[in-house]
């Protein structure tokens, strides 16, 4: 059942569009459904909160006229008894036994086999087969069903090993498979694969093949030659970590081109081997390529290739240097729109914004989406490489105009530097009048910590943050999904004086001592140095945690709390506003917190409390789905 706030959202939306103060903007709404169905699903809500979220509890319900339908139009001959039984079930009129079980009517499934057979024989039915196991019994069933339905098979997914004779006894490959468009093979050996691929040209509509294996595929060049010879194939993906192109394909010498448009090579290969394959695919528009071998300057020579339709290029490289990547890009003539590059190379030129600007303007001027992941592996006795004289160069007009931003992530085993298209951050959904200026884009660098923090890892985390600061300034911080101690949080804040926003799961005060440790005292004495204006807390155990965070962040303007389940929402809001009234955080302008049972009555109650106790003068308060948004003007 749809929750009441969904209808309220439609009501507000239509009223705004029509500019009419009437339910649903004066539009006639026709709803169909059964109020005996399950109540709306709300996390951690009790029964009264679930009922309060139902449509019948909405202030819109009185505007609806209820009409009852009495004739079941989907009941077939002989199913009247079952239809009446369903009505009694919904009305709660059926009796149950001592185990709270309800007996099904005897006629419920009497006609099931006949109806299932009718379904199989239906002319509109298509088959998508997924074979995980193959016993003698299941083979006989497949044979009987598939002999008369071969023309209805749309796709086959083989996730098992099989003998080639068994395969052909089940699926003789010929032109009678008129609708077979997709084949997927998992765990297949080379001989069986080659035997099958050699017969696929007889299929008139085969457009997609996926091959996934954890085995070593030998003679892969033969596999590619057979794949590239298929006259209708548009999509091909081969995935394995144990594949090696032992015999490279020759560059194409005739005009026997492949129609493939999507090529996903998730296996080891070099640019030279890729170059040979691409010479067969002039219509290619999407390429995914994995490079795991070091290039040899004397042998890995890349020939120029024209791929006029290539729009999307994705490369996962392990030993690729920046200048080697530049050579590859320079040899492909295309109108690239999307570039995704992931590399574990130790070449720090990947973090040089000037080199990227020059490369993009020269060889990829039409690119619209750029996504770079540069992995710096952390190991014992790891020494961070020396970067540039001044941190971060990805803030010029070139990057701001394209809205490509620089970010960093500490995962525990690696530091990941990324350049990716900008996406709205959590705080932007709280700011109704937000204007993304060039200054804000240049100060949008976020650091994410994505592994659970143990006390013994605090020191290494601080070292990793310092490594990141050698590359870039940090303006936004996102901490792990577990609890962070106040002591560690203070150390991090002191390291990041440019920090503007903080998103965290929960705060622990238990690990601090006395007045929240010496670091807390130090920060209090110089708290005006902390520039955090936006704070997002996933959950709260005690209101004291909020007080500490408000003290840490004297310039706080936006505060969001995502889970206010076991706390009195009205008391919570009163305490926060009392802090503001007493002179703390006088710049706080937006408070956003989640209450599962939020409704318009709750909003009115909050407003009455604020007005009666004179907590605020000029403000607005409203409900956004199950959030309460208070905005101080």
URWOVEN-V864479 format. One record per residue. N is the residue number from 1. D_LAST is the distance of its C-alpha to the last C-alpha in Angstrom with 2 decimals. Layout:
# URWOVEN-V864479
N&D_LAST / N&D_LAST
This chain:
# URWOVEN-V864479
1&37.37 / 2&34.00 / 3&31.11 / 4&29.21 / 5&25.92 / 6&27.85 / 7&28.72 / 8&25.22 / 9&24.03 / 10&26.87 / 11&26.03 / 12&22.43 / 13&23.78 / 14&26.62 / 15&24.65 / 16&22.30 / 17&25.43 / 18&27.44 / 19&24.66 / 20&26.25 / 21&24.86 / 22&27.85 / 23&28.70 / 24&28.90 / 25&28.29 / 26&31.67 / 27&33.55 / 28&36.47 / 29&36.05 / 30&39.23 / 31&39.05 / 32&42.10 / 33&42.62 / 34&43.97 / 35&41.93 / 36&44.51 / 37&43.28 / 38&41.30 / 39&37.84 / 40&34.77 / 41&34.74 / 42&31.89 / 43&32.26 / 44&33.18 / 45&32.57 / 46&35.08 / 47&36.89 / 48&34.62 / 49&31.57 / 50&33.65 / 51&34.64 / 52&31.08 / 53&30.22 / 54&33.18 / 55&33.14 / 56&34.92 / 57&32.05 / 58&29.51 / 59&28.45 / 60&29.95 / 61&33.40 / 62&34.62 / 63&34.39 / 64&36.97 / 65&40.69 / 66&42.75 / 67&46.07 / 68&48.56 / 69&50.85 / 70&54.30 / 71&56.35 / 72&55.84 / 73&56.39 / 74&56.64 / 75&59.46 / 76&62.77 / 77&66.31 / 78&67.06 / 79&63.43 / 80&62.97 / 81&63.52 / 82&60.82 / 83&58.36 / 84&59.01 / 85&58.65 / 86&55.13 / 87&54.12 / 88&55.52 / 89&53.71 / 90&50.33 / 91&51.17 / 92&52.23 / 93&55.77 / 94&57.65 / 95&59.28 / 96&59.10 / 97&61.61 / 98&61.35 / 99&59.43 / 100&56.82 / 101&58.26 / 102&58.69 / 103&61.79 / 104&61.51 / 105&63.88 / 106&67.04 / 107&66.62 / 108&63.20 / 109&64.54 / 110&68.03 / 111&67.38 / 112&65.09 / 113&67.65 / 114&68.75 / 115&65.22 / 116&64.44 / 117&67.58 / 118&66.56 / 119&63.25 / 120&65.09 / 121&67.36 / 122&64.62 / 123&64.81 / 124&61.00 / 125&60.66 / 126&60.00 / 127&60.58 / 128&58.37 / 129&60.60 / 130&59.51 / 131&62.53 / 132&62.00 / 133&65.41 / 134&68.76 / 135&71.52 / 136&74.76 / 137&73.44 / 138&70.19 / 139&72.21 / 140&74.35 / 141&71.32 / 142&69.75 / 143&73.07 / 144&73.51 / 145&70.01 / 146&69.74 / 147&73.16 / 148&72.24 / 149&68.54 / 150&68.72 / 151&67.45 / 152&64.24 / 153&63.18 / 154&59.96 / 155&59.39 / 156&61.14 / 157&59.65 / 158&62.32 / 159&61.08 / 160&64.55 / 161&67.71 / 162&70.66 / 163&74.11 / 164&74.47 / 165&77.19 / 166&74.97 / 167&72.20 / 168&74.54 / 169&76.04 / 170&72.60 / 171&71.13 / 172&73.84 / 173&72.01 / 174&73.09 / 175&71.86 / 176&71.67 / 177&68.20 / 178&66.90 / 179&63.22 / 180&62.87 / 181&59.99 / 182&58.77 / 183&60.60 / 184&59.18 / 185&61.50 / 186&60.74 / 187&63.35 / 188&65.98 / 189&68.90 / 190&70.02 / 191&73.24 / 192&71.69 / 193&68.77 / 194&71.10 / 195&73.37 / 196&70.54 / 197&68.96 / 198&72.37 / 199&72.49 / 200&68.96 / 201&69.91 / 202&71.44 / 203&68.05 / 204&66.94 / 205&63.15 / 206&62.34 / 207&59.12 / 208&57.65 / 209&59.18 / 210&57.53 / 211&59.66 / 212&58.46 / 213&60.83 / 214&61.07 / 215&64.69 / 216&66.15 / 217&66.89 / 218&70.00 / 219&71.03 / 220&67.46 / 221&68.58 / 222&70.65 / 223&67.63 / 224&65.67 / 225&68.62 / 226&68.86 / 227&65.12 / 228&65.09 / 229&68.08 / 230&66.30 / 231&66.06 / 232&63.05 / 233&60.85 / 234&57.26 / 235&55.62 / 236&57.20 / 237&55.85 / 238&57.96 / 239&56.52 / 240&58.41 / 241&58.33 / 242&62.13 / 243&62.96 / 244&64.77 / 245&65.97 / 246&69.53 / 247&70.86 / 248&68.57 / 249&68.58 / 250&70.35 / 251&68.49 / 252&69.13 / 253&72.36 / 254&72.47 / 255&70.15 / 256&69.57 / 257&65.77 / 258&63.51 / 259&60.87 / 260&58.39 / 261&54.79 / 262&53.07 / 263&54.73 / 264&53.41 / 265&55.66 / 266&54.41 / 267&57.47 / 268&58.98 / 269&60.18 / 270&60.29 / 271&59.20 / 272&62.85 / 273&63.21 / 274&59.98 / 275&61.28 / 276&64.43 / 277&62.57 / 278&60.22 / 279&63.29 / 280&63.92 / 281&60.42 / 282&59.64 / 283&57.30 / 284&55.05 / 285&51.31 / 286&49.94 / 287&51.42 / 288&50.68 / 289&52.92 / 290&53.57 / 291&55.31 / 292&56.69 / 293&59.78 / 294&60.10 / 295&61.22 / 296&64.69 / 297&64.75 / 298&68.35 / 299&68.09 / 300&64.49 / 301&64.64 / 302&62.21 / 303&63.57 / 304&61.42 / 305&60.15 / 306&58.58 / 307&56.01 / 308&54.59 / 309&52.57 / 310&51.06 / 311&47.27 / 312&46.34 / 313&47.79 / 314&47.17 / 315&49.14 / 316&49.36 / 317&51.39 / 318&52.76 / 319&54.82 / 320&53.67 / 321&53.17 / 322&50.81 / 323&53.71 / 324&55.46 / 325&52.42 / 326&52.34 / 327&56.05 / 328&55.46 / 329&52.61 / 330&54.72 / 331&57.58 / 332&55.60 / 333&55.17 / 334&52.23 / 335&48.97 / 336&46.83 / 337&43.29 / 338&42.43 / 339&43.57 / 340&43.19 / 341&44.99 / 342&45.34 / 343&47.62 / 344&48.96 / 345&50.69 / 346&50.70 / 347&50.31 / 348&47.17 / 349&47.40 / 350&45.25 / 351&42.31 / 352&43.14 / 353&40.61 / 354&43.01 / 355&45.82 / 356&43.62 / 357&42.43 / 358&46.08 / 359&47.27 / 360&44.70 / 361&45.17 / 362&48.94 / 363&49.62 / 364&46.50 / 365&44.68 / 366&43.60 / 367&41.95 / 368&38.55 / 369&37.93 / 370&38.95 / 371&38.91 / 372&40.69 / 373&41.32 / 374&43.22 / 375&44.55 / 376&45.51 / 377&47.61 / 378&47.43 / 379&50.74 / 380&52.60 / 381&53.12 / 382&50.69 / 383&50.01 / 384&47.05 / 385&48.33 / 386&47.58 / 387&44.95 / 388&43.90 / 389&43.59 / 390&39.81 / 391&37.56 / 392&36.07 / 393&36.98 / 394&35.14 / 395&32.32 / 396&34.10 / 397&33.34 / 398&35.96 / 399&33.92 / 400&30.47 / 401&31.73 / 402&33.19 / 403&30.21 / 404&32.67 / 405&31.34 / 406&33.18 / 407&32.81 / 408&34.87 / 409&35.91 / 410&38.03 / 411&40.08 / 412&42.53 / 413&45.51 / 414&43.95 / 415&41.19 / 416&40.07 / 417&38.62 / 418&37.23 / 419&36.18 / 420&34.59 / 421&32.38 / 422&28.66 / 423&26.99 / 424&23.34 / 425&22.34 / 426&20.65 / 427&17.26 / 428&17.21 / 429&17.10 / 430&13.69 / 431&12.21 / 432&12.13 / 433&12.23 / 434&14.61 / 435&17.34 / 436&20.35 / 437&21.85 / 438&25.26 / 439&24.01 / 440&22.19 / 441&25.38 / 442&27.51 / 443&25.50 / 444&25.52 / 445&28.64 / 446&28.57 / 447&31.10 / 448&31.95 / 449&34.26 / 450&36.04 / 451&38.69 / 452&38.74 / 453&38.88 / 454&41.70 / 455&42.01 / 456&45.06 / 457&43.16 / 458&40.46 / 459&42.60 / 460&43.32 / 461&39.66 / 462&38.85 / 463&41.78 / 464&40.53 / 465&37.06 / 466&38.89 / 467&40.93 / 468&37.85 / 469&36.56 / 470&39.86 / 471&38.80 / 472&35.06 / 473&31.90 / 474&29.52 / 475&25.75 / 476&25.14 / 477&27.10 / 478&28.05 / 479&30.41 / 480&33.06 / 481&32.92 / 482&34.37 / 483&33.25 / 484&32.80 / 485&33.75 / 486&31.55 / 487&34.35 / 488&34.47 / 489&30.71 / 490&30.77 / 491&33.71 / 492&32.00 / 493&28.80 / 494&31.08 / 495&32.90 / 496&29.83 / 497&27.98 / 498&26.27 / 499&24.69 / 500&21.12 / 501&20.93 / 502&23.02 / 503&24.12 / 504&26.63 / 505&28.45 / 506&28.76 / 507&29.24 / 508&32.43 / 509&32.72 / 510&36.40 / 511&37.88 / 512&36.47 / 513&38.45 / 514&37.80 / 515&34.36 / 516&33.65 / 517&36.33 / 518&36.91 / 519&34.51 / 520&31.64 / 521&32.64 / 522&32.89 / 523&29.42 / 524&27.97 / 525&29.80 / 526&28.44 / 527&25.16 / 528&23.36 / 529&25.40 / 530&23.68 / 531&21.16 / 532&19.98 / 533&16.30 / 534&16.79 / 535&18.83 / 536&20.57 / 537&22.96 / 538&25.37 / 539&26.56 / 540&26.48 / 541&29.47 / 542&28.10 / 543&24.79 / 544&26.31 / 545&25.90 / 546&22.10 / 547&22.35 / 548&24.69 / 549&22.53 / 550&19.49 / 551&22.02 / 552&23.38 / 553&20.06 / 554&18.42 / 555&16.11 / 556&14.91 / 557&11.62 / 558&12.67 / 559&15.01 / 560&17.23 / 561&20.13 / 562&22.67 / 563&25.08 / 564&24.33 / 565&27.70 / 566&29.46 / 567&26.56 / 568&25.20 / 569&21.77 / 570&20.61 / 571&22.05 / 572&20.51 / 573&16.92 / 574&17.82 / 575&19.30 / 576&16.46 / 577&13.96 / 578&16.86 / 579&17.17 / 580&13.69 / 581&14.54 / 582&17.84 / 583&16.53 / 584&16.88 / 585&14.53 / 586&11.92 / 587&10.50 / 588&10.05 / 589&6.95 / 590&9.03 / 591&12.00 / 592&14.67 / 593&17.99 / 594&21.12 / 595&22.90 / 596&26.15 / 597&26.32 / 598&22.72 / 599&22.82 / 600&21.08 / 601&22.69 / 602&21.10 / 603&17.57 / 604&18.51 / 605&19.96 / 606&16.88 / 607&14.83 / 608&17.75 / 609&17.91 / 610&14.34 / 611&14.94 / 612&18.54 / 613&18.05 / 614&15.07 / 615&13.39 / 616&9.75 / 617&8.82 / 618&5.59 / 619&5.28 / 620&7.66 / 621&10.82 / 622&13.74 / 623&17.02 / 624&18.19 / 625&21.94 / 626&22.38 / 627&19.03 / 628&16.10 / 629&12.68 / 630&9.79 / 631&6.34 / 632&3.78 / 633&0.00
